[in-house]
Amino acid sequence: MIKAVVFDFDGLILDSETSVYLAIQEIFSEHSSHMPLEVWQQCIGTKDFLDPFEYLEEQIGEKVDREGLRAMHHERVVAMLDGTSALPGVEDYLEAAKELGLKIGLATSSSRAWVTGYLEKLNLLPYFDCIKTSDDVEHVKPNPALYREAVKCLGVKPEEAIAFEDSANGAIAAKEAGLYCVVIPNEVTKGLVFGDVDHQMETMAELQFKELLRKFG
Protein backbone atom coordinates (compact mmCIF):
# COMPACT_ATOMS: atom_id res chain seq x y z
CA MET A 1 0.00 0.00 0.00
CA ILE A 2 1.34 3.40 -0.96
CA LYS A 3 1.64 5.70 2.03
CA ALA A 4 3.94 8.44 0.74
CA VAL A 5 5.22 10.27 -2.32
CA VAL A 6 8.67 11.83 -2.62
CA PHE A 7 9.35 14.52 -5.21
CA ASP A 8 12.59 15.65 -6.77
CA PHE A 9 12.77 19.43 -7.25
CA ASP A 10 14.88 20.79 -10.12
CA GLY A 11 13.38 19.83 -13.47
CA LEU A 12 10.47 18.06 -11.81
CA ILE A 13 8.63 20.74 -9.82
CA LEU A 14 10.33 23.75 -11.43
CA ASP A 15 11.98 23.53 -14.84
CA SER A 16 15.21 25.02 -13.57
CA GLU A 17 17.23 22.37 -15.42
CA THR A 18 16.45 23.97 -18.79
CA SER A 19 17.43 27.40 -17.50
CA VAL A 20 20.65 26.06 -16.01
CA TYR A 21 21.64 24.49 -19.34
CA LEU A 22 20.65 27.52 -21.42
CA ALA A 23 22.69 29.81 -19.16
CA ILE A 24 25.70 27.49 -19.50
CA GLN A 25 25.30 27.54 -23.28
CA GLU A 26 25.22 31.34 -23.29
CA ILE A 27 28.49 31.54 -21.39
CA PHE A 28 30.17 28.89 -23.51
CA SER A 29 29.01 30.68 -26.68
CA GLU A 30 30.51 33.93 -25.41
CA HIS A 31 33.81 32.04 -25.19
CA SER A 32 33.39 30.58 -28.72
CA SER A 33 32.69 27.13 -27.31
CA HIS A 34 29.82 24.70 -26.79
CA MET A 35 28.60 22.40 -24.00
CA PRO A 36 27.19 19.24 -25.64
CA LEU A 37 23.84 18.19 -24.20
CA GLU A 38 25.01 14.58 -23.86
CA VAL A 39 27.88 15.74 -21.64
CA TRP A 40 25.66 18.02 -19.56
CA GLN A 41 23.01 15.32 -19.07
CA GLN A 42 25.46 13.28 -17.02
CA CYS A 43 25.49 16.10 -14.43
CA ILE A 44 21.73 16.42 -14.05
CA GLY A 45 20.38 15.30 -10.69
CA THR A 46 23.78 15.15 -9.03
CA LYS A 47 26.59 17.46 -7.90
CA ASP A 48 30.34 17.73 -8.48
CA PHE A 49 30.30 15.26 -11.39
CA LEU A 50 31.68 17.85 -13.79
CA ASP A 51 32.96 21.38 -13.35
CA PRO A 52 31.59 23.09 -16.48
CA PHE A 53 34.17 25.84 -16.33
CA GLU A 54 37.05 23.40 -16.07
CA TYR A 55 35.52 21.73 -19.13
CA LEU A 56 35.36 25.15 -20.82
CA GLU A 57 39.07 25.68 -20.13
CA GLU A 58 39.83 22.31 -21.71
CA GLN A 59 37.81 23.22 -24.81
CA ILE A 60 39.32 26.65 -25.41
CA GLY A 61 42.84 25.89 -24.17
CA GLU A 62 43.08 28.78 -21.71
CA LYS A 63 42.19 29.68 -18.15
CA VAL A 64 38.95 31.46 -17.24
CA ASP A 65 37.70 33.15 -14.08
CA ARG A 66 35.80 30.10 -12.83
CA GLU A 67 34.31 31.75 -9.75
CA GLY A 68 33.31 34.83 -11.71
CA LEU A 69 31.62 32.71 -14.38
CA ARG A 70 29.93 30.62 -11.68
CA ALA A 71 28.45 33.77 -10.17
CA MET A 72 27.41 35.03 -13.62
CA HIS A 73 25.77 31.70 -14.39
CA HIS A 74 23.80 31.75 -11.13
CA GLU A 75 22.59 35.30 -11.79
CA ARG A 76 21.41 34.38 -15.28
CA VAL A 77 19.56 31.29 -14.05
CA VAL A 78 17.80 33.30 -11.35
CA ALA A 79 16.80 35.91 -13.94
CA MET A 80 15.45 33.24 -16.30
CA LEU A 81 13.40 31.70 -13.50
CA ASP A 82 11.89 34.97 -12.35
CA GLY A 83 8.11 34.69 -12.46
CA THR A 84 8.04 31.09 -13.66
CA SER A 85 5.41 28.64 -12.40
CA ALA A 86 5.50 25.03 -11.28
CA LEU A 87 5.44 22.50 -14.11
CA PRO A 88 2.05 21.19 -15.36
CA GLY A 89 0.19 18.98 -12.92
CA VAL A 90 2.58 19.40 -10.00
CA GLU A 91 0.25 21.30 -7.68
CA ASP A 92 -2.66 19.01 -8.63
CA TYR A 93 -0.56 15.99 -7.61
CA LEU A 94 0.45 17.60 -4.33
CA GLU A 95 -3.15 18.54 -3.56
CA ALA A 96 -4.42 15.07 -4.43
CA ALA A 97 -1.77 13.36 -2.30
CA LYS A 98 -2.62 15.62 0.63
CA GLU A 99 -6.35 14.93 0.26
CA LEU A 100 -5.67 11.20 0.29
CA GLY A 101 -3.72 11.50 3.51
CA LEU A 102 -0.38 10.51 2.00
CA LYS A 103 2.87 11.76 3.45
CA ILE A 104 4.72 14.11 1.07
CA GLY A 105 8.49 14.41 0.93
CA LEU A 106 11.15 15.99 -1.22
CA ALA A 107 14.62 14.61 -1.99
CA THR A 108 17.01 16.80 -3.97
CA SER A 109 20.71 17.09 -4.69
CA SER A 110 20.34 20.88 -4.49
CA SER A 111 20.79 22.97 -1.34
CA ARG A 112 18.04 23.64 1.19
CA ALA A 113 18.22 27.40 0.63
CA TRP A 114 17.72 27.02 -3.14
CA VAL A 115 14.81 24.62 -2.81
CA THR A 116 12.87 26.22 0.03
CA GLY A 117 13.28 29.65 -1.52
CA TYR A 118 11.56 28.59 -4.72
CA LEU A 119 8.97 26.45 -2.95
CA GLU A 120 7.97 29.54 -1.00
CA LYS A 121 7.74 31.61 -4.20
CA LEU A 122 5.57 28.90 -5.77
CA ASN A 123 3.41 28.67 -2.62
CA LEU A 124 4.13 24.93 -2.41
CA LEU A 125 6.25 24.71 0.74
CA PRO A 126 3.30 23.91 3.09
CA TYR A 127 2.57 20.67 1.20
CA PHE A 128 5.80 19.01 2.31
CA ASP A 129 6.09 16.99 5.50
CA CYS A 130 9.82 16.44 5.04
CA ILE A 131 12.55 17.94 2.83
CA LYS A 132 15.95 16.31 2.40
CA THR A 133 18.68 18.16 0.50
CA SER A 134 22.41 18.04 -0.16
CA ASP A 135 22.80 19.65 3.27
CA ASP A 136 21.55 16.44 4.90
CA VAL A 137 23.72 13.75 3.31
CA GLU A 138 27.37 13.07 2.51
CA HIS A 139 26.59 11.75 -0.97
CA VAL A 140 23.82 12.99 -3.27
CA LYS A 141 22.11 11.18 -6.15
CA PRO A 142 22.73 8.69 -7.75
CA ASN A 143 23.59 7.53 -4.23
CA PRO A 144 20.33 6.39 -2.57
CA ALA A 145 21.01 8.25 0.71
CA LEU A 146 18.62 11.13 0.03
CA TYR A 147 15.68 8.82 -0.60
CA ARG A 148 16.54 6.63 2.36
CA GLU A 149 16.60 9.70 4.59
CA ALA A 150 13.33 10.98 3.11
CA VAL A 151 11.32 7.80 3.75
CA LYS A 152 12.84 7.47 7.21
CA CYS A 153 11.78 11.04 7.96
CA LEU A 154 8.26 10.34 6.65
CA GLY A 155 7.98 7.21 8.75
CA VAL A 156 7.27 4.81 5.89
CA LYS A 157 9.04 1.84 4.31
CA PRO A 158 10.69 2.41 0.91
CA GLU A 159 8.26 0.02 -0.78
CA GLU A 160 5.39 2.16 0.52
CA ALA A 161 6.56 5.26 -1.38
CA ILE A 162 6.63 6.54 -4.95
CA ALA A 163 9.46 8.78 -6.11
CA PHE A 164 8.89 11.32 -8.89
CA GLU A 165 12.02 12.04 -10.91
CA ASP A 166 13.19 13.77 -14.09
CA SER A 167 16.79 12.54 -14.27
CA ALA A 168 18.61 9.24 -14.70
CA ASN A 169 20.74 9.92 -11.61
CA GLY A 170 17.60 10.54 -9.57
CA ALA A 171 15.87 7.42 -10.87
CA ILE A 172 18.89 5.28 -9.98
CA ALA A 173 18.88 6.73 -6.45
CA ALA A 174 15.15 6.11 -5.96
CA LYS A 175 15.23 2.51 -7.20
CA GLU A 176 18.36 1.63 -5.22
CA ALA A 177 16.66 3.01 -2.11
CA GLY A 178 13.74 0.64 -2.75
CA LEU A 179 11.05 3.13 -3.82
CA TYR A 180 8.81 2.90 -6.84
CA CYS A 181 9.87 5.47 -9.41
CA VAL A 182 7.82 7.51 -11.89
CA VAL A 183 9.84 9.51 -14.40
CA ILE A 184 8.67 12.76 -15.98
CA PRO A 185 11.53 14.01 -18.21
CA ASN A 186 11.97 17.68 -19.09
CA GLU A 187 13.46 19.33 -22.17
CA VAL A 188 17.05 18.51 -21.24
CA THR A 189 16.47 15.00 -19.86
CA LYS A 190 13.91 13.58 -22.29
CA GLY A 191 16.59 11.88 -24.39
CA LEU A 192 18.01 9.91 -21.45
CA VAL A 193 17.62 6.18 -20.88
CA PHE A 194 16.01 5.68 -17.48
CA GLY A 195 16.35 1.93 -17.07
CA ASP A 196 14.13 -0.07 -14.75
CA VAL A 197 11.60 2.57 -13.65
CA ASP A 198 7.97 1.80 -12.89
CA HIS A 199 6.21 4.34 -15.08
CA GLN A 200 7.10 7.21 -17.40
CA MET A 201 4.98 10.10 -18.71
CA GLU A 202 5.48 13.46 -20.38
CA THR A 203 3.85 15.60 -17.66
CA MET A 204 1.87 15.04 -14.48
CA ALA A 205 -1.06 16.67 -16.26
CA GLU A 206 -1.52 13.67 -18.57
CA LEU A 207 -2.72 11.32 -15.81
CA GLN A 208 -4.70 12.09 -12.67
CA PHE A 209 -2.93 11.19 -9.45
CA LYS A 210 -5.59 8.68 -8.38
CA GLU A 211 -5.29 6.92 -11.75
CA LEU A 212 -1.52 6.70 -11.30
CA LEU A 213 -1.92 5.23 -7.82
CA ARG A 214 -4.01 2.40 -9.24
CA LYS A 215 -0.95 1.25 -11.17
CA PHE A 216 0.69 0.56 -7.82
CA GLY A 217 -2.19 -1.36 -6.29
C-alpha positions in Angstrom: 0.0 0.0 0.0 1.3 3.4 -1.0 1.6 5.7 2.0 3.9 8.4 0.7 5.2 10.3 -2.3 8.7 11.8 -2.6 9.4 14.5 -5.2 12.6 15.6 -6.8 12.8 19.4 -7.3 14.9 20.8 -10.1 13.4 19.8 -13.5 10.5 18.1 -11.8 8.6 20.7 -9.8 10.3 23.7 -11.4 12.0 23.5 -14.8 15.2 25.0 -13.6 17.2 22.4 -15.4 16.5 24.0 -18.8 17.4 27.4 -17.5 20.7 26.1 -16.0 21.6 24.5 -19.3 20.6 27.5 -21.4 22.7 29.8 -19.2 25.7 27.5 -19.5 25.3 27.5 -23.3 25.2 31.3 -23.3 28.5 31.5 -21.4 30.2 28.9 -23.5 29.0 30.7 -26.7 30.5 33.9 -25.4 33.8 32.0 -25.2 33.4 30.6 -28.7 32.7 27.1 -27.3 29.8 24.7 -26.8 28.6 22.4 -24.0 27.2 19.2 -25.6 23.8 18.2 -24.2 25.0 14.6 -23.9 27.9 15.7 -21.6 25.7 18.0 -19.6 23.0 15.3 -19.1 25.5 13.3 -17.0 25.5 16.1 -14.4 21.7 16.4 -14.0 20.4 15.3 -10.7 23.8 15.2 -9.0 26.6 17.5 -7.9 30.3 17.7 -8.5 30.3 15.3 -11.4 31.7 17.9 -13.8 33.0 21.4 -13.3 31.6 23.1 -16.5 34.2 25.8 -16.3 37.0 23.4 -16.1 35.5 21.7 -19.1 35.4 25.1 -20.8 39.1 25.7 -20.1 39.8 22.3 -21.7 37.8 23.2 -24.8 39.3 26.7 -25.4 42.8 25.9 -24.2 43.1 28.8 -21.7 42.2 29.7 -18.1 39.0 31.5 -17.2 37.7 33.2 -14.1 35.8 30.1 -12.8 34.3 31.8 -9.8 33.3 34.8 -11.7 31.6 32.7 -14.4 29.9 30.6 -11.7 28.4 33.8 -10.2 27.4 35.0 -13.6 25.8 31.7 -14.4 23.8 31.8 -11.1 22.6 35.3 -11.8 21.4 34.4 -15.3 19.6 31.3 -14.1 17.8 33.3 -11.4 16.8 35.9 -13.9 15.4 33.2 -16.3 13.4 31.7 -13.5 11.9 35.0 -12.3 8.1 34.7 -12.5 8.0 31.1 -13.7 5.4 28.6 -12.4 5.5 25.0 -11.3 5.4 22.5 -14.1 2.1 21.2 -15.4 0.2 19.0 -12.9 2.6 19.4 -10.0 0.3 21.3 -7.7 -2.7 19.0 -8.6 -0.6 16.0 -7.6 0.5 17.6 -4.3 -3.1 18.5 -3.6 -4.4 15.1 -4.4 -1.8 13.4 -2.3 -2.6 15.6 0.6 -6.3 14.9 0.3 -5.7 11.2 0.3 -3.7 11.5 3.5 -0.4 10.5 2.0 2.9 11.8 3.5 4.7 14.1 1.1 8.5 14.4 0.9 11.2 16.0 -1.2 14.6 14.6 -2.0 17.0 16.8 -4.0 20.7 17.1 -4.7 20.3 20.9 -4.5 20.8 23.0 -1.3 18.0 23.6 1.2 18.2 27.4 0.6 17.7 27.0 -3.1 14.8 24.6 -2.8 12.9 26.2 0.0 13.3 29.7 -1.5 11.6 28.6 -4.7 9.0 26.4 -3.0 8.0 29.5 -1.0 7.7 31.6 -4.2 5.6 28.9 -5.8 3.4 28.7 -2.6 4.1 24.9 -2.4 6.2 24.7 0.7 3.3 23.9 3.1 2.6 20.7 1.2 5.8 19.0 2.3 6.1 17.0 5.5 9.8 16.4 5.0 12.6 17.9 2.8 16.0 16.3 2.4 18.7 18.2 0.5 22.4 18.0 -0.2 22.8 19.7 3.3 21.5 16.4 4.9 23.7 13.7 3.3 27.4 13.1 2.5 26.6 11.7 -1.0 23.8 13.0 -3.3 22.1 11.2 -6.2 22.7 8.7 -7.7 23.6 7.5 -4.2 20.3 6.4 -2.6 21.0 8.3 0.7 18.6 11.1 0.0 15.7 8.8 -0.6 16.5 6.6 2.4 16.6 9.7 4.6 13.3 11.0 3.1 11.3 7.8 3.8 12.8 7.5 7.2 11.8 11.0 8.0 8.3 10.3 6.6 8.0 7.2 8.8 7.3 4.8 5.9 9.0 1.8 4.3 10.7 2.4 0.9 8.3 0.0 -0.8 5.4 2.2 0.5 6.6 5.3 -1.4 6.6 6.5 -5.0 9.5 8.8 -6.1 8.9 11.3 -8.9 12.0 12.0 -10.9 13.2 13.8 -14.1 16.8 12.5 -14.3 18.6 9.2 -14.7 20.7 9.9 -11.6 17.6 10.5 -9.6 15.9 7.4 -10.9 18.9 5.3 -10.0 18.9 6.7 -6.5 15.2 6.1 -6.0 15.2 2.5 -7.2 18.4 1.6 -5.2 16.7 3.0 -2.1 13.7 0.6 -2.8 11.1 3.1 -3.8 8.8 2.9 -6.8 9.9 5.5 -9.4 7.8 7.5 -11.9 9.8 9.5 -14.4 8.7 12.8 -16.0 11.5 14.0 -18.2 12.0 17.7 -19.1 13.5 19.3 -22.2 17.0 18.5 -21.2 16.5 15.0 -19.9 13.9 13.6 -22.3 16.6 11.9 -24.4 18.0 9.9 -21.5 17.6 6.2 -20.9 16.0 5.7 -17.5 16.3 1.9 -17.1 14.1 -0.1 -14.7 11.6 2.6 -13.6 8.0 1.8 -12.9 6.2 4.3 -15.1 7.1 7.2 -17.4 5.0 10.1 -18.7 5.5 13.5 -20.4 3.8 15.6 -17.7 1.9 15.0 -14.5 -1.1 16.7 -16.3 -1.5 13.7 -18.6 -2.7 11.3 -15.8 -4.7 12.1 -12.7 -2.9 11.2 -9.4 -5.6 8.7 -8.4 -5.3 6.9 -11.8 -1.5 6.7 -11.3 -1.9 5.2 -7.8 -4.0 2.4 -9.2 -0.9 1.2 -11.2 0.7 0.6 -7.8 -2.2 -1.4 -6.3 
